[in-house]
Amino acid sequence: MKIKVLKQTDNELKIEIDGSGHGVCNLLQKKLLEHKKIDQAGYDVPHPLASNPIIYVRTSGKVKPKEVLLEAAADARESNQAFGKALEEAIKS
């Protein structure tokens, strides 16, 4: 997976994720929108055959967008680990 920074300012960040899909982007968007200092967060898949979604983050300026994105990625990772553990327990029963 390759990530390319398309735009970066004090309160905006736009990245392109090569080879990703809606699953990763939707989860990141959800985690970003849970953060109180986010003004706007979303993603777009410009063409359905070229799966290179673009994630956009805009903050209130009190925090850098890259910091919030890294926090959101860590939160998403924790959610996935918790889901994996719960699934293993459910399948064992």
VEXKEMAR-925591 format. One record per residue: chain; residue number from 0; x, y, z of N, C-alpha, C, O, CB in turn. Coordinates in pm, whole numbers, plus 32768, in hexadecimal, padded with zeros to 4 digits. Glycine has a CB too. Example, Ala and Ser with C-alpha at 12.3 -4.5 7.8 and 13.67 -1.06 7.14 Angstrom:
BEGIN
chain,n,n.x,n.y,n.z,ca.x,ca.y,ca.z,c.x,c.y,c.z,o.x,o.y,o.z,cb.x,cb.y,cb.z
A,0,8527,7DC7,830C,84CE,7E3E,830C,8528,7EB6,830C,8590,7EB4,834E,846B,7E41,8389
A,1,8505,7F1F,82C4,8557,7F96,82CA,850A,8003,8313,853D,8072,8324,8580,7FC4,823C
END
This chain:
BEGIN
chain,n,n.x,n.y,n.z,ca.x,ca.y,ca.z,c.x,c.y,c.z,o.x,o.y,o.z,cb.x,cb.y,cb.z
A,0,8055,7F8B,8000,8000,8000,8000,805A,807C,8000,80B5,8088,8053,7F9F,7FFF,807B
A,1,8041,80D5,7FA3,808E,8152,7F9A,8032,81C7,7FBA,7FBE,81CA,7F91,80CD,8162,7F0C
A,2,8068,8225,8004,801C,829D,8027,8067,8316,7FF2,80DF,8326,8008,8006,82A7,80C1
A,3,801D,836B,7FAD,8057,83E3,7F71,8011,845E,7FA9,7F96,8466,7FA8,804C,83DF,7ED6
A,4,805F,84BD,7FDB,8027,853A,800D,800C,8595,7F95,8068,85B7,7F4B,8087,857F,8076
A,5,7F8F,85BC,7F84,7F68,8613,7F15,7F66,86A6,7F3E,7F84,86FE,7EEE,7EE0,85EA,7EE0
A,6,7F43,86C0,7FBD,7F3B,874A,7FEF,7F52,8746,8085,7F1C,86F1,80CB,7EB2,878D,7FCC
A,7,7FA3,87A5,80B6,7FB9,87AD,8145,7FCE,883F,816D,802C,8880,813E,8033,8757,8170
A,8,7F76,8871,81C3,7F82,88F7,81FA,7F76,88EB,8292,7F72,887C,82C8,7F15,895A,81BF
A,9,7F70,895D,82D7,7F65,8959,8369,7EE3,8918,8399,7EE0,88DC,8404,7F6E,89E5,83A0
A,10,7E79,8924,8349,7DFA,88EA,8376,7DB7,888E,8310,7D45,8864,8324,7D9B,8959,8399
A,11,7DFC,886D,82A2,7DC4,8813,823D,7E29,87A8,8216,7EA2,87BF,8212,7D97,8862,81C1
A,12,7DF3,8733,81F8,7E46,86C5,81C7,7DF3,8675,8164,7D80,8651,817F,7E7A,866B,823B
A,13,7E2E,8658,80F2,7DED,8606,808D,7E52,859C,8063,7EC0,85BD,8035,7DBC,865C,8012
A,14,7E2D,851C,8072,7E86,84AF,804D,7E3F,844E,7FEF,7DC5,8442,7FF0,7EB8,8465,80CA
A,15,7E8F,840C,7F9F,7E5D,83A4,7F44,7E94,831E,7F74,7F0C,8312,7F8D,7E85,83C1,7EAF
A,16,7E3D,82BB,7F7E,7E66,8237,7FAC,7E5C,81D6,7F36,7DEE,81B7,7F08,7E0F,8205,8025
A,17,7ECC,81A9,7F08,7ED1,814E,7E94,7EAA,80C1,7EBF,7EE8,8088,7F19,7F5E,814F,7E54
A,18,7E46,808A,7E7F,7E20,7FFF,7E96,7DC4,7FE8,7F0C,7DB2,7F76,7F37,7E98,7FB0,7EA9
A,19,7D89,8050,7F41,7D2D,8041,7FB1,7C9E,8049,7F7E,7C86,8061,7F07,7D46,80AD,801E
A,20,7C41,8034,7FD7,7BB5,8039,7FAF,7B60,8081,8015,7B93,80C8,806C,7B7F,7FAE,7F98
A,21,7ADE,806E,8009,7A80,80B2,8061,7A8F,8088,80F3,7A78,80D9,814D,79F2,8097,8033
A,22,7AB5,800C,810C,7ABD,7FDB,8195,7B1B,802D,81EB,7AF3,805E,8254,7AE9,7F4B,8196
A,23,7B95,803C,81BF,7BF9,8089,820A,7BD0,811B,8212,7BD6,8158,827D,7C85,807C,81C9
A,24,7BA8,8153,81A3,7B86,81E1,819F,7B0C,8203,81F3,7B0A,8269,8237,7B6F,820D,8110
A,25,7AA7,81AE,81EE,7A2F,81C6,823C,7A4D,81C1,82D2,7A1B,8213,831E,79C1,8160,8218
A,26,7A9F,8161,82FB,7AC5,8156,8387,7B16,81CF,83B3,7AFF,8206,841F,7B14,80D6,839F
A,27,7B76,81FA,8361,7BC5,8271,8382,7B6D,82ED,838A,7B7D,833E,83E5,7C33,8287,831B
A,28,7B12,82FB,832D,7AB7,836E,832E,7A65,8370,83AF,7A56,83D9,83EE,7A5A,836C,82B4
A,29,7A31,82FC,83D6,79E2,82F3,8451,7A34,831D,84CA,7A06,836B,851D,79AC,8264,8464
A,30,7AAE,82EA,84D3,7B05,830B,8545,7B2D,839F,8542,7B36,83DE,85AC,7B83,82B3,8543
A,31,7B44,83D7,84CD,7B65,8465,84C3,7AF2,84BC,84F2,7B06,851E,853A,7B8B,8488,8433
A,32,7A7A,849A,84C8,7A05,84EB,84EB,79E3,84E5,8580,7999,853A,85B2,798E,84BE,849A
A,33,7A17,8482,85C6,7A04,8478,8657,7A5B,84DD,86A2,7A42,84FB,8716,7A22,83EA,8687
A,34,7AC2,8511,865F,7B1F,8570,869D,7ADF,85FA,869F,7AAA,8626,863A,7BA8,8573,8651
A,35,7AE4,863F,8711,7A9F,86BF,8721,7ADF,8732,86D5,7A9B,8795,86B9,7A9A,86E2,87B3
A,36,7B5D,8728,86B3,7BA0,8797,866F,7BA1,8789,85D7,7BE7,87D2,8592,7C2D,87A4,86A1
A,37,7B52,872C,85A5,7B45,8718,8514,7AD1,876C,84E1,7A61,8762,8513,7B2F,8681,84F2
A,38,7AED,87BE,847F,7A83,880A,843D,7A41,87B7,83CF,79C7,87B8,83BE,7ABA,888E,8401
A,39,7A94,876D,8386,7A61,871F,8316,7ABE,86A8,82FE,7B38,86B5,8306,7A55,8776,8296
A,40,7A83,8636,82E1,7ACF,85BF,82BD,7A7A,856C,825E,7A02,855C,8273,7AF8,856D,833C
A,41,7AB8,8539,81FA,7A70,84E7,819A,7ACF,84A4,813B,7B48,84B8,8141,7A0A,8539,814D
A,42,7A97,8455,80E2,7AE9,8416,807C,7A9A,840B,7FFB,7A20,8413,7FFA,7B19,838B,80A9
A,43,7AE3,83F9,7F90,7AA8,83ED,7F0C,7AF3,8384,7EBD,7B6E,837B,7EC6,7AA9,8476,7EC1
A,44,7AAB,8336,7E71,7AE8,82D8,7E14,7AC8,830E,7D89,7A5B,82F6,7D54,7AB2,8243,7E28
A,45,7B27,8358,7D4D,7B0B,839D,7CCF,7ADD,8343,7C5D,7A8E,836D,7C09,7B85,83E5,7CA4
A,46,7B0F,82C7,7C59,7AE6,826B,7BEF,7ADD,81DE,7C29,7B3E,81B0,7C66,7B49,8270,7B76
A,47,7A6E,8199,7C17,7A5D,8116,7C56,7ABF,80AB,7C25,7AD8,804A,7C6D,79D2,80E7,7C3E
A,48,7AF5,80BA,7BAE,7B53,8056,7B7B,7BE3,8070,7BA8,7C37,8016,7BA5,7B4E,8052,7AE4
A,49,7C00,80E9,7BD2,7C84,810C,7C04,7C75,8127,7C9A,7C55,8196,7CC3,7CC1,818A,7BB8
A,50,7C8E,80C1,7CE9,7C73,80CB,7D79,7CE1,8119,7DC0,7D33,80DF,7E07,7C66,803F,7DB6
A,51,7CE1,819B,7DAE,7D3E,81F4,7DF3,7CEE,8262,7E36,7CE6,82D2,7E04,7DA6,8230,7D90
A,52,7CB1,8242,7EA9,7C60,82A6,7EED,7CB4,831B,7F20,7D2B,830E,7F3A,7C16,8266,7F5F
A,53,7C72,838B,7F2D,7CB1,8405,7F5F,7C6A,842B,7FE1,7BF1,843B,7FE4,7CAA,847A,7EF6
A,54,7CB8,8438,804C,7C84,845E,80CE,7CA4,84F1,80E5,7D14,851E,80CD,7CC0,8405,8140
A,55,7C41,853B,8114,7C50,85CA,812E,7C31,85E5,81C1,7BCC,85B6,81F6,7BF4,861F,80D2
A,56,7C88,8632,8203,7C76,8656,8290,7C8B,86EC,829F,7CEE,8722,826D,7CD8,8606,82EC
A,57,7C2F,872F,82E4,7C41,87BC,8304,7C24,87CD,8399,7BBD,87A2,83CC,7BE2,8818,82AD
A,58,7C82,880D,83DF,7C74,8823,846E,7C53,88B5,848B,7C54,890A,8432,7CF4,87F9,84B8
A,59,7C36,88CF,8508,7C17,8958,8533,7C96,89AC,853E,7C8D,8A24,8558,7BCF,8955,85BA
A,60,7D09,8970,852A,7D87,89B9,8530,7DCE,89AB,85B5,7E42,89D2,85C3,7D70,8A49,8513
A,61,7D88,8974,8619,7DC5,8961,869D,7E1B,88E4,86A2,7E6C,88D4,86FD,7D5A,895A,8707
A,62,7E0A,888D,8642,7E56,8811,863A,7E77,87F7,85A7,7E28,8819,854F,7E07,8799,8678
A,63,7EEA,87BC,858E,7F13,879D,8504,7EC0,8728,84CF,7EA7,86C8,8518,7FAB,877C,84FE
A,64,7E96,872E,8452,7E45,86C2,841A,7E90,863D,8416,7E52,85D3,8425,7E17,86E6,838F
A,65,7F13,8641,8401,7F5D,85C2,83FD,7F5C,857D,8486,7F5B,8503,848D,7FED,85D9,83D0
A,66,7F5D,85CC,84F2,7F57,8593,8578,7ED1,854E,8590,7ECC,84E0,85C8,7F6F,85FF,85E2
A,67,7E65,858F,8566,7DE0,8556,8577,7DD0,84D8,8521,7D93,8476,854C,7D72,85BE,8553
A,68,7E06,84DB,84A9,7DFE,8466,8451,7E4A,83F0,848E,7E1A,837E,8488,7E37,8487,83C5
A,69,7EBE,8409,84C8,7F09,839D,8508,7EBD,8367,8581,7EBE,82EE,8599,7F95,83D0,8533
A,70,7E7C,83BE,85CD,7E2A,8392,863E,7DB5,833C,860D,7D95,82D5,8648,7DF5,840B,868E
A,71,7D77,8369,85A1,7D05,831D,8569,7D32,8294,8539,7CEB,8231,854C,7CC5,836B,84F5
A,72,7DA7,828D,84FC,7DDC,820C,84CE,7DF7,81B0,8545,7DDB,8138,853E,7E5F,8220,847B
A,73,7E2D,81E6,85B2,7E46,8197,862A,7DC2,8166,8667,7DB8,80F3,8692,7E95,81E8,8692
A,74,7D5D,81BE,866A,7CD9,8197,869E,7C9C,8129,8648,7C60,80CB,867C,7C7B,8210,86A3
A,75,7CAB,8134,85C5,7C76,80CF,8569,7CBB,8049,8580,7C7B,7FE0,857E,7C87,80FD,84D6
A,76,7D3E,804D,8594,7D8B,7FD3,85AE,7D59,7F8F,862E,7D47,7F16,8632,7E23,7FF2,85B9
A,77,7D43,7FDF,8696,7D10,7FA8,8715,7C85,7F6B,8703,7C68,7F01,873A,7D0C,8016,8780
A,78,7C30,7FAD,86B7,7BA9,7F79,869D,7BB0,7EF4,8654,7B66,7E97,8674,7B56,7FDD,864A
A,79,7C09,7EEA,85F3,7C18,7E6F,85A7,7C4C,7DFD,85FF,7C20,7D8B,85F2,7C75,7E84,8531
A,80,7CAA,7E1D,8659,7CDD,7DB6,86B4,7C70,7D87,8713,7C65,7D0F,872E,7D56,7DEC,8703
A,81,7C21,7DE4,8747,7BB4,7DBF,87A1,7B4D,7D68,8758,7B1B,7D06,8790,7B70,7E3E,87D9
A,82,7B2F,7D8C,86DC,7AD1,7D3C,868D,7B09,7CB0,8676,7AC2,7C4D,8682,7AB3,7D81,8605
A,83,7B8A,7CA9,8655,7BCA,7C27,863D,7BC4,7BCD,86B7,7BA9,7B55,86AB,7C5A,7C3A,8613
A,84,7BDC,7C05,872C,7BD6,7BB6,87A8,7B47,7B88,87C3,7B30,7B15,87E8,7C0A,7C0A,881F
A,85,7AE7,7BE2,87B1,7A5A,7BBD,87C7,7A2E,7B52,8765,79E3,7AF7,878A,7A00,7C39,87BB
A,86,7A5B,7B5A,86EA,7A38,7AF6,8686,7A74,7A6F,86A8,7A30,7A09,869E,7A66,7B22,85FB
A,87,7AF1,7A6E,86D2,7B30,79EF,86FC,7AE4,79AD,876E,7ACE,7934,876E,7BC1,7A06,8725
A,88,7ABD,79FE,87D1,7A72,79C9,8843,79EB,7993,8816,79C0,7929,8844,7A5E,7A35,88AD
A,89,79A8,79D9,87BD,7925,79AD,878F,792F,792B,8740,78D7,78D5,874B,78E4,7A1A,8739
A,90,7997,791D,86F2,79A7,78A6,869F,79CC,782D,86F5,79A6,77BC,86D6,7A12,78BD,8632
A,91,7A17,7844,8760,7A3E,77D5,87B8,79C6,7799,8800,79C5,7722,881E,7AA5,7805,8820
A,92,7962,77EA,881B,78EC,77BB,8867,789A,7758,881A,7835,7727,884D,7895,782F,888F
END
